[in-house]
Amino acid sequence: MKLTIAYGVPASGKTVLLKSLKGNYYDFDTPEKRFHVKDFIKEMKDKEYVLDSMIFNPNEFIEYVHKLHPTCFITIYVLNTDRNICLTRDDERLRSRKSYKLIKNMKLKEIIPKNNLKIIEVI
């Protein structure tokens, strides 16, 4: 089983990147859908998944996946996009909620390397 995810602030390019990748794309990229990510992970079977959701603590997320699926290989793309670019993109979105505070204040956590995990920095 393979799971691909992306980590970064809102409007950093996570969705665009994930949609361009090989695998079955699953969209959990709204606050309402995020509540269902853990249930989705519980139900995963042997195949390739591309999961689009806002992740606030990647290490906890990775631990959760590996607890349920110890042999799952996770690829995580870390997007450290310039915050001003993210703010501009957020302004252009047709969403009722804007993410200014989160974009300005969210600190990206360092991801702890481990087996069955590939970290790809996207600059």
Backbone bond lengths (Angstrom), bond angles and torsions (degrees), N, CA, C in turn:
res aa  C-N    CA-C-N  psi(-1)  N-CA   C-N-CA  omega(-1)  CA-C   N-CA-C  phi
1 M - - - 1.447 - - 1.523 108.21 -
2 K 1.333 115.33 139.77 1.457 121.17 178.03 1.522 109.28 -128.94
3 L 1.319 114.94 138.37 1.457 121.47 177.98 1.522 108.11 -128.99
4 T 1.321 115.98 129.12 1.456 121.36 176.91 1.520 108.11 -116.58
5 I 1.329 116.13 131.64 1.452 122.67 179.70 1.533 108.59 -136.09
6 A 1.312 116.14 170.10 1.461 121.37 175.83 1.524 108.34 -132.10
7 Y 1.318 114.80 149.46 1.456 121.75 -177.34 1.522 109.17 -132.38
8 G 1.309 116.24 126.63 1.457 122.09 178.37 1.516 109.41 174.70
9 V 1.304 115.79 175.05 1.459 120.63 179.51 1.530 109.30 -72.00
10 P 1.329 117.81 165.36 1.459 119.14 175.80 1.535 111.41 -57.37
11 A 1.312 115.76 144.53 1.471 124.29 177.75 1.522 113.33 67.91
12 S 1.336 116.84 21.27 1.461 120.43 179.83 1.527 112.61 -85.77
13 G 1.323 117.22 -9.48 1.463 120.89 178.90 1.513 114.02 108.69
14 K 1.323 117.32 11.88 1.463 121.42 -177.72 1.523 112.26 -59.18
15 T 1.309 117.21 -50.82 1.467 121.45 -176.02 1.525 111.49 -63.99
16 V 1.314 117.31 -44.16 1.471 120.77 179.42 1.523 109.87 -59.76
17 L 1.323 116.87 -44.81 1.457 121.28 179.11 1.526 111.11 -62.66
18 L 1.321 116.57 -51.16 1.462 120.42 -175.77 1.525 112.64 -62.66
19 K 1.320 117.34 -37.54 1.464 120.19 179.35 1.525 112.34 -67.02
20 S 1.324 117.30 -19.38 1.471 121.02 -178.91 1.532 112.52 -87.49
21 L 1.327 117.73 -4.78 1.459 121.64 -174.30 1.523 113.39 -94.17
22 K 1.329 114.51 160.81 1.466 121.61 176.35 1.534 109.58 -74.41
23 G 1.302 116.05 142.84 1.462 121.14 178.33 1.510 110.82 125.38
24 N 1.303 115.46 169.52 1.462 121.12 178.13 1.525 108.81 -80.01
25 Y 1.330 116.25 117.44 1.460 122.68 -176.43 1.530 109.81 -85.51
26 Y 1.341 115.29 129.77 1.461 121.24 178.29 1.521 108.66 -125.13
27 D 1.323 115.86 125.57 1.454 122.69 -173.93 1.527 111.09 -99.38
28 F 1.333 114.95 112.84 1.464 122.11 173.28 1.532 108.44 -126.14
29 D 1.326 115.61 36.17 1.455 120.79 -169.94 1.527 114.10 -96.51
30 T 1.299 116.77 36.99 1.458 120.83 169.29 1.523 106.87 -134.74
31 P 1.327 117.52 154.77 1.468 119.15 -179.12 1.538 112.88 -54.55
32 E 1.327 117.03 -37.10 1.466 120.28 -178.17 1.535 111.30 -67.52
33 K 1.321 116.22 -39.95 1.464 120.74 -178.07 1.527 112.66 -75.09
34 R 1.329 117.73 -28.37 1.476 121.34 -176.89 1.516 112.99 -58.75
35 F 1.321 116.67 -27.28 1.464 120.21 179.88 1.528 111.93 -64.82
36 H 1.328 117.38 -16.74 1.462 121.36 -175.68 1.525 113.85 -102.20
37 V 1.317 117.61 0.81 1.468 120.70 -177.11 1.521 111.46 -62.08
38 K 1.317 117.96 -46.12 1.474 119.86 -178.10 1.524 111.45 -62.01
39 D 1.317 117.49 -39.79 1.471 119.57 176.96 1.525 110.67 -64.69
40 F 1.318 116.57 -39.25 1.463 121.14 178.35 1.530 110.02 -61.22
41 I 1.324 116.92 -45.57 1.461 121.08 -179.08 1.520 110.73 -62.11
42 K 1.325 117.30 -39.44 1.468 120.64 177.55 1.523 111.71 -58.50
43 E 1.326 116.82 -34.44 1.461 122.11 -175.52 1.529 114.17 -88.80
44 M 1.321 118.11 -3.80 1.467 119.86 -177.14 1.527 111.07 -61.55
45 K 1.331 115.14 143.14 1.466 122.84 177.68 1.523 107.96 -120.21
46 D 1.303 117.02 -174.43 1.469 121.64 -177.58 1.515 112.26 -71.86
47 K 1.319 116.43 95.99 1.457 122.82 171.36 1.519 108.47 -169.80
48 E 1.326 116.64 -173.16 1.457 121.07 -179.56 1.525 110.72 -99.55
49 Y 1.311 115.04 129.97 1.462 121.55 -179.55 1.526 109.78 -121.64
50 V 1.305 115.50 140.08 1.456 122.20 169.95 1.521 104.80 -118.40
51 L 1.311 116.10 110.15 1.462 122.46 -172.11 1.524 110.29 -108.32
52 D 1.319 115.99 120.20 1.455 122.50 -179.45 1.520 109.07 -106.00
53 S 1.326 115.08 108.22 1.458 120.96 178.15 1.521 108.12 -156.50
54 M 1.301 117.19 153.45 1.461 121.13 176.66 1.520 107.95 -75.20
55 I 1.310 116.18 121.78 1.466 121.91 -179.94 1.524 107.59 -111.51
56 F 1.321 115.54 124.62 1.454 120.13 -177.99 1.523 112.20 -96.68
57 N 1.329 117.52 -31.56 1.458 121.25 177.39 1.526 108.18 -131.02
58 P 1.327 117.24 95.03 1.463 119.80 -174.85 1.528 113.55 -63.27
59 N 1.325 117.49 -34.09 1.464 119.64 -178.94 1.529 111.53 -66.41
60 E 1.322 117.23 -41.01 1.469 120.60 176.27 1.525 110.35 -65.81
61 F 1.323 116.49 -39.87 1.464 120.87 179.63 1.530 110.14 -62.80
62 I 1.318 116.62 -47.30 1.469 121.28 179.87 1.526 110.37 -61.77
63 E 1.314 117.48 -43.41 1.476 121.36 177.61 1.524 111.00 -59.64
64 Y 1.317 116.60 -43.17 1.462 120.92 179.94 1.531 110.61 -61.00
65 V 1.328 116.79 -46.77 1.469 120.36 -180.00 1.528 110.29 -61.97
66 H 1.333 116.67 -46.72 1.464 119.77 -177.63 1.521 112.87 -69.86
67 K 1.296 117.83 -25.75 1.469 120.23 175.35 1.533 109.72 -66.33
68 L 1.323 116.68 -41.34 1.467 121.42 -179.71 1.525 112.94 -82.17
69 H 1.334 115.90 -33.51 1.468 121.62 -175.67 1.533 107.96 -135.73
70 P 1.331 117.77 79.52 1.472 121.33 -173.11 1.524 115.18 -57.82
71 T 1.317 118.33 -26.92 1.465 119.83 -178.10 1.530 113.12 -97.44
72 C 1.304 117.48 2.83 1.467 121.08 -179.98 1.527 109.72 -64.13
73 F 1.327 115.51 129.81 1.464 120.61 175.86 1.525 107.58 -93.25
74 I 1.332 116.00 121.60 1.463 121.61 -177.48 1.525 109.54 -108.19
75 T 1.316 115.32 130.42 1.462 121.54 169.63 1.514 106.57 -110.75
76 I 1.332 115.83 126.05 1.458 119.85 178.93 1.529 108.94 -121.48
77 Y 1.319 114.64 122.91 1.456 121.67 175.32 1.520 107.52 -91.43
78 V 1.311 116.74 125.60 1.458 121.81 179.03 1.524 107.81 -104.56
79 L 1.327 115.82 115.21 1.462 121.45 -178.73 1.521 109.20 -103.59
80 N 1.297 115.35 109.71 1.459 120.77 179.17 1.532 108.21 -105.01
81 T 1.318 114.89 58.91 1.460 122.95 -177.17 1.527 110.09 -69.58
82 D 1.328 115.88 142.67 1.459 121.42 177.31 1.534 109.86 -52.34
83 R 1.311 116.39 131.75 1.472 121.61 -175.29 1.525 112.24 -62.11
84 N 1.315 117.95 -33.89 1.466 119.89 179.09 1.527 111.18 -66.34
85 I 1.314 116.91 -36.80 1.466 120.66 175.54 1.526 109.30 -63.82
86 C 1.319 116.60 -43.47 1.471 120.67 179.27 1.526 111.17 -62.13
87 L 1.335 117.09 -40.87 1.465 120.65 178.96 1.523 110.99 -63.89
88 T 1.320 116.98 -40.65 1.468 121.01 178.07 1.522 110.34 -63.97
89 R 1.315 116.39 -45.61 1.473 120.09 178.86 1.524 111.21 -62.08
90 D 1.333 115.67 -40.59 1.459 119.81 -179.56 1.530 110.64 -62.98
91 D 1.333 117.21 -37.89 1.471 121.63 176.89 1.523 111.36 -61.31
92 E 1.326 116.69 -34.49 1.465 121.92 -175.87 1.527 113.17 -80.97
93 R 1.305 117.41 -13.13 1.464 120.68 -178.50 1.519 111.55 -71.87
94 L 1.316 114.63 149.47 1.465 119.95 178.37 1.529 110.17 -96.46
95 R 1.302 116.49 46.89 1.463 121.27 179.56 1.516 109.45 -103.95
96 S 1.311 115.03 148.19 1.464 118.48 178.60 1.525 110.81 -72.53
97 R 1.332 116.23 -31.21 1.461 119.92 178.16 1.520 109.77 -100.01
98 K 1.292 115.89 133.68 1.456 121.19 175.01 1.528 108.56 -103.00
99 S 1.308 115.82 156.72 1.469 120.90 -172.71 1.523 113.37 -113.34
100 Y 1.325 117.77 28.03 1.466 121.65 -175.44 1.528 112.87 -51.68
101 K 1.332 116.46 -52.19 1.465 120.10 -176.30 1.522 111.43 -60.59
102 L 1.311 115.65 -45.17 1.465 120.08 -178.24 1.533 110.63 -65.47
103 I 1.316 116.81 -42.17 1.461 120.58 179.21 1.527 110.22 -61.83
104 K 1.308 116.75 -43.68 1.468 120.30 -177.41 1.529 112.54 -73.03
105 N 1.332 118.19 -34.29 1.467 120.58 -169.23 1.525 116.23 -107.66
106 M 1.316 118.37 -16.74 1.465 120.11 -175.83 1.529 110.43 -67.98
107 K 1.303 116.13 125.67 1.462 122.51 176.67 1.527 107.59 -98.60
108 L 1.327 116.38 124.73 1.462 119.63 177.59 1.523 108.82 -74.78
109 K 1.310 115.71 129.69 1.465 121.55 -179.82 1.531 109.77 -83.40
110 E 1.318 115.58 147.19 1.456 120.10 174.81 1.525 108.27 -71.41
111 I 1.301 116.71 135.56 1.462 121.03 -178.43 1.519 108.76 -92.05
112 I 1.314 115.17 129.41 1.460 121.57 -178.69 1.529 109.17 -78.46
113 P 1.339 117.51 120.56 1.471 120.14 178.39 1.529 110.77 -64.18
114 K 1.322 115.63 147.03 1.470 120.64 177.50 1.520 108.69 -161.41
115 N 1.309 115.78 172.85 1.460 120.98 176.67 1.521 109.43 -64.57
116 N 1.310 115.97 153.25 1.469 122.30 178.71 1.530 112.43 61.47
117 L 1.330 116.50 28.33 1.460 120.81 179.71 1.526 109.42 -139.72
118 K 1.316 115.58 128.44 1.465 121.75 174.85 1.521 107.23 -119.47
119 I 1.324 116.44 125.47 1.461 122.71 -179.51 1.523 107.52 -107.71
120 I 1.327 116.19 124.63 1.463 121.51 179.26 1.526 108.15 -119.99
121 E 1.324 115.26 115.54 1.468 121.17 178.03 1.527 108.68 -81.73
122 V 1.328 116.85 126.93 1.465 122.06 177.88 1.522 107.25 -112.06
123 I 1.307 114.88 122.02 1.472 118.72 -177.08 1.514 109.57 -111.04
